[in-house]
Amino acid sequence: MPRSALRLITGIVVAATGIYLGVSLAVYAEADDAPGGVLLGMILMAGSLALGIWIALRRARKPSSNDG
């Protein structure tokens, strides 16, 4: 399996897991009437989506002559 496909799969898994956990936290906090929990769930969803996209789209670093 090429590394680019592995990065894409990893990015999707990270984003999907974070979104699932964020939605679960938001639903639980809404039922418990805790607005801070809903905000935390939304931040978790946005952060995991950004991290998943970053993992999927980053390019392999080319070795430079200074890497020793």
Phi and psi in degrees as GROMACS dihedral restraints (atoms count N, CA, C in turn):
[ dihedral_restraints ]
;  ai    aj    ak    al  type     phi  dphi    fc
    3     4     5     6     1   -66.7    20    10
    4     5     6     7     1   153.6    20    10
    6     7     8     9     1   -63.0    20    10
    7     8     9    10     1   -33.1    20    10
    9    10    11    12     1   -66.1    20    10
   10    11    12    13     1   -37.6    20    10
   12    13    14    15     1   -69.0    20    10
   13    14    15    16     1   -37.3    20    10
   15    16    17    18     1   -66.2    20    10
   16    17    18    19     1   -40.5    20    10
   18    19    20    21     1   -64.6    20    10
   19    20    21    22     1   -39.0    20    10
   21    22    23    24     1   -63.7    20    10
   22    23    24    25     1   -46.2    20    10
   24    25    26    27     1   -63.4    20    10
   25    26    27    28     1   -43.3    20    10
   27    28    29    30     1   -62.3    20    10
   28    29    30    31     1   -42.5    20    10
   30    31    32    33     1   -62.2    20    10
   31    32    33    34     1   -42.4    20    10
   33    34    35    36     1   -65.2    20    10
   34    35    36    37     1   -41.8    20    10
   36    37    38    39     1   -65.6    20    10
   37    38    39    40     1   -43.1    20    10
   39    40    41    42     1   -62.7    20    10
   40    41    42    43     1   -46.3    20    10
   42    43    44    45     1   -65.1    20    10
   43    44    45    46     1   -44.5    20    10
   45    46    47    48     1   -65.5    20    10
   46    47    48    49     1   -39.9    20    10
   48    49    50    51     1   -65.2    20    10
   49    50    51    52     1   -44.6    20    10
   51    52    53    54     1   -65.4    20    10
   52    53    54    55     1   -39.9    20    10
   54    55    56    57     1   -65.6    20    10
   55    56    57    58     1   -41.9    20    10
   57    58    59    60     1   -60.8    20    10
   58    59    60    61     1   -46.6    20    10
   60    61    62    63     1   -67.0    20    10
   61    62    63    64     1   -37.5    20    10
   63    64    65    66     1   -65.2    20    10
   64    65    66    67     1   -42.9    20    10
   66    67    68    69     1   -65.3    20    10
   67    68    69    70     1   -41.6    20    10
   69    70    71    72     1   -61.5    20    10
   70    71    72    73     1   -42.9    20    10
   72    73    74    75     1   -65.5    20    10
   73    74    75    76     1   -41.6    20    10
   75    76    77    78     1   -65.5    20    10
   76    77    78    79     1   -41.3    20    10
   78    79    80    81     1   -66.6    20    10
   79    80    81    82     1   -43.1    20    10
   81    82    83    84     1   -63.7    20    10
   82    83    84    85     1   -43.1    20    10
   84    85    86    87     1   -68.2    20    10
   85    86    87    88     1   -35.1    20    10
   87    88    89    90     1   -66.0    20    10
   88    89    90    91     1   -39.2    20    10
   90    91    92    93     1   -69.2    20    10
   91    92    93    94     1   -29.7    20    10
   93    94    95    96     1   -91.4    20    10
   94    95    96    97     1    -0.2    20    10
   96    97    98    99     1    59.0    20    10
   97    98    99   100     1    50.5    20    10
   99   100   101   102     1  -121.3    20    10
  100   101   102   103     1    97.7    20    10
  102   103   104   105     1   -64.4    20    10
  103   104   105   106     1   -27.7    20    10
  105   106   107   108     1   -65.9    20    10
  106   107   108   109     1   -33.5    20    10
  108   109   110   111     1   -68.5    20    10
  109   110   111   112     1   -36.9    20    10
  111   112   113   114     1   -65.1    20    10
  112   113   114   115     1   -43.9    20    10
  114   115   116   117     1   -62.6    20    10
  115   116   117   118     1   -42.8    20    10
  117   118   119   120     1   -62.2    20    10
  118   119   120   121     1   -40.2    20    10
  120   121   122   123     1   -63.7    20    10
  121   122   123   124     1   -39.9    20    10
  123   124   125   126     1   -67.6    20    10
  124   125   126   127     1   -38.9    20    10
  126   127   128   129     1   -66.0    20    10
  127   128   129   130     1   -40.0    20    10
  129   130   131   132     1   -62.5    20    10
  130   131   132   133     1   -42.6    20    10
  132   133   134   135     1   -64.4    20    10
  133   134   135   136     1   -45.7    20    10
  135   136   137   138     1   -65.4    20    10
  136   137   138   139     1   -41.9    20    10
  138   139   140   141     1   -66.8    20    10
  139   140   141   142     1   -41.6    20    10
  141   142   143   144     1   -70.9    20    10
  142   143   144   145     1   -33.2    20    10
  144   145   146   147     1   -66.0    20    10
  145   146   147   148     1   -43.8    20    10
  147   148   149   150     1   -63.7    20    10
  148   149   150   151     1   -41.9    20    10
  150   151   152   153     1   -65.3    20    10
  151   152   153   154     1   -41.6    20    10
  153   154   155   156     1   -62.8    20    10
  154   155   156   157     1   -41.8    20    10
  156   157   158   159     1   -66.1    20    10
  157   158   159   160     1   -41.0    20    10
  159   160   161   162     1   -62.4    20    10
  160   161   162   163     1   -42.3    20    10
  162   163   164   165     1   -64.3    20    10
  163   164   165   166     1   -43.2    20    10
  165   166   167   168     1   -70.5    20    10
  166   167   168   169     1   -32.3    20    10
  168   169   170   171     1  -100.4    20    10
  169   170   171   172     1    -7.7    20    10
  171   172   173   174     1   -70.5    20    10
  172   173   174   175     1   149.7    20    10
  174   175   176   177     1  -100.9    20    10
  175   176   177   178     1   155.7    20    10
  177   178   179   180     1   -68.3    20    10
  178   179   180   181     1   137.4    20    10
  180   181   182   183     1   -78.6    20    10
  181   182   183   184     1   131.4    20    10
  183   184   185   186     1   -79.2    20    10
  184   185   186   187     1   133.5    20    10
  186   187   188   189     1   -65.9    20    10
  187   188   189   190     1   136.7    20    10
  189   190   191   192     1  -102.5    20    10
  190   191   192   193     1   170.5    20    10
  192   193   194   195     1   -73.5    20    10
  193   194   195   196     1   -14.1    20    10
  195   196   197   198     1   -91.6    20    10
  196   197   198   199     1     2.6    20    10
  198   199   200   201     1   -74.4    20    10
  199   200   201   202     1    -9.1    20    10
